[in-house]
Amino acid sequence: MKVPDKEFFEKNKVHLEMLTIKGEWKRLDTFYDYSTAINHGVNKYFATHTAHRLVNKEGKILELFDSTLLEDVDNKE
């Protein structure tokens, strides 16, 4: 099994951020595995009902966890 190098991890790093009451985004965690980051973001949103997002190192939003997640759950039922 080939172990990924540091460059691979830096390239794939994403940050989980939460929207504060002041309307600012606060960084909570850093992930090197995208699927783990998605699961954590969804779980954080459902636990707090506060908007969360995943951003890459350039600040580009990759995923947004907000009330649209609740709409998706309602539509599946």
Secondary structure, DSSP 8 states (H G I E B T S, - for coil): -----HHHHHHT-EEEEEE-TTS-EEEEEEES-HHHHHHHHHHHHHHH---EEEEETT--EEEEESTHHHHHHHHH-
